[in-house]
Amino acid sequence: MPTSSLRAVRVPATAAAALALAFLVPPSPSGTAHAASQGAPPAGAPVGAVADDGKSPKPPARMSSVGGKLLGSPGTQMKAKPGQKPPEVPGDITARSWIVSDAESGEVLASHNAHWKLPPASTMKMLFADTVLPKFPKTKTHKVEASDLEGMGEGSSLVGVKEGQTYSVRDLWRGVFLRSGNDAVHVLAAMNGGKPKTVREMNQQAEKLRAGDTNVVSPDGYDKKGQVSSAYDLTLFARSGMQKADFRDYASTARAQFPGEEKKGKKRETYEIQNTNRLLTGDVGLDPYPGIAGVKNGSTTNAGATFTGVAQHGDRVLLVTCMHPDDEQGGLEVYKETAKLFDWGFKAVGKVEPVGELVAPSGAGASGKSGDSKDRNKAAGQASAGSGDDGDGSGGAGVALGITAGCLVLVAAVAYGVHRRWPIPDLARLRRLPFGQGSGAAGPGAQTGSGSGSGSGSGSGSADSGSDSGSDPASGSDRVGAREPD
């Protein structure tokens, strides 16, 4: 990625005309692949043919055309506007599937096999959160039973949830978003009436969002036979989830305190957890991406690395989903390729014709109203108050652009009338915060690992990378065999 793309971007604090946020991903794995019987495709294998080399799968000749006919065609789709010369799509992108979308209009700027059904890994947790998060107040508590943790796949990523301990819903969601904890997912699913019910509701939500490439088998994204999604659908999940203030908060949190074991007569200790989204926190050889504000990453044996991210430069907000790149760099390739696609998208805005669109959910009205008014008012209040700690020792959303303080400008109702896209909560004005990075950065966007600036990711551990200092008991990995950083 060009070094220029890694320079700190100062986002003006002025209000922008209704832009929409919609949606984002890092690879936080979500499960281990099951051994496949001889002669059968592995669980969650991509749906498609086999390339000429006899190994690499290739996309089906015909895929879904939801959002536009070109999106159902194999290969890269991009159209220049008449009289314009957009930058070339990076030629070194190895991902099997990707999509770059404008969050305000829903226009797809470019895509590559956008509707190819592939294993999603932990990016499926975006749909889980979009489905279940609204059901429980964040202050609700739950004492974990042994049955809550049953059925987790071998090698699952964990945040450290323990049987017999009590956690708040806020704690559990932080475990889901920051550490991709399958243990936290299973506890929340148990609170929701069990995994079968939760899976059924997730599939219903996918249908509502018109995400027809998706079939949920396990709520945590762990590799299961028949569990698939697509870059297009994952973008829809992120877009839907990011309309919710709490979802935005969790997705943009770089670090937080997680409860340890309760001991009689002693104050309950906590330990720090950090987000496995490497474009948010950085890693060795990888700077945080300017303007990044989430969303979710994933990585399993069959899915490879997957990521959906949202970023803002100036008044433009883009969504990028990248699935299964070639990865010989320890799990970072998905982030590097996503960053290249973000760079391309920000340069290409205004120079390309859309090749498709992000569809509205079924039943969306033409009034331009969407979402719960309480959630919209809450988000507006957070925007006016600015970002910062919520008082419980969390790094909170005061990271990257501080999404709860308005790193994304959401489209107003009038924008839906013009663009005929899915309306976003009515937040026509959100305060923007500057994005900083490097040793001199402070506040939103400052590096949150043990070091500062680029290359400090080794201090920002991950439950899946095995790089923690030892204070964090979460030690699972979503991969079979050698651990790889997400």
C-alpha positions, 0 to 999 in steps of 0.5 A: 500500500502506498505510504501516502495512504497511511498518513494521518488524515484530518477529518473536518469537524464540519457537518456534511450533507447527508452521507450514509454510513452503512455498515465492519471486519478484521479477520477474527476467526471463527472456527476450525474446519471439520475433516472432510470425508474422502472424496467429499468437499470440505465443510463450508467449501466454496460453491463453484467449479475448479480452476485449470490447476485442479486446486483453486476454485473458481466462481460459478459462471452465473451467480445472483444478480441481486443489486444488479446484473453485473454483480452476478457476473464472474470477474472484476466489474468496473465502469469509467464515467464518460470523459473520466479516467479512474485509477486502475483497480489494483492488479495484485488483489488476490481475494477470491471475492471483494466489493467496494461500495459507497455508504451514502448512496449504496452504489457499488463502485467496483466488485469481483465475484461479489455474489460468490458463496464462500465460507464467511468465518467470523464475519458471520458474527455481524449478522449475529449481532444485527439479529440479537443485539437489540434484544437485551439491554447492555446492563442486563446480567447473566450467570453462565451455565455449563450448557451455555458453552456446549457445542463450541468447535475445537480451537474456537477463538475465546474471550475467556468467559467462565462457567459460574461467572456473571457477565453483563450483556455489554461485557459479552458483546465486547467479547464478540466484537473485540476478540471474536469470542465464540464463548461469548456468542454461545452465551448470548445465543443461550440467552436468546433461547438457544443456538437453533432458535438463534440460527433460525432468526439469523436466517430470517434476518438475512432473508429480510435484508435480501441476502440470498447468498447466505445460509447460517448453520452456526451463529459464530461463523465456525466452519460447518457444512453448508454455511456460506455467505458472500461479499455482497451479503456481508456488506449488507449485514454490516450496513444494517448493523451499523445503523445501531448505535451500540453496534457502531460503538462495539465495532469501533472499540479498540480496547476494553476491560473484560471481567476476570474471575470473581473471588469471595471477599475480593474486588473482581479483577479485569484484564484488557482485551484488544480488537483483532481488527488489524486495520483498527489497531495496527500490527507489525508491518501494518499501520492502522488505516486512516479513517477506519471505524470497524467492522469485523474480521474472520479467519478459518481453515476453509474460509481463509481470511475475511474482512468487512471494513468501513472508513471515512475520508473527508465527506466520503464513507466507503465499505469494503468486503474482502474474502479469501486472499492468498495469504503467505504473510501471517494473516495480514494479507486481507487487511493489506488488500482491503486497504488497497481497495479503500485507497482505490475507492476514495480516488475513484469516487466521481470517476466511475459509474456504479456497477450495482447497488446495495439493495434495501431490505424487504418491506422498506418503505418509501418514506425515508424513515428507518430504524428505531427513533430511540436509537436515532436519538441516542446516536444523535446524543452521542454525536453531540457529546463526543467520544470518550470513556463510558466510565467503566475503564473501556477504551471505548469508541474513542479510537480511530475516528470515534464512531459513536462521536460521529466518524460516519455521517448517516444519510438523512431521510431526504437522501433516500428520496433522492437516491432510492437507497435503504435509509439510514438513521436520521443523523444529518449532522455528526461531529467528526474527529481527526484521525491521528496515528504515530507516537505523537497521536493522542485521543481518537485514532491514537495507537492503542497497543503497547507501542505507538504508531505503525509496527506496534501490533505485537503489543496489541495481542489477539485471542487468535494470534498467541501474542498476548502477554499472559494476562488474558486467558483467552487463548483459542484460535480459529485455525487448526494447526499453527496460529496465524495473526488475524 
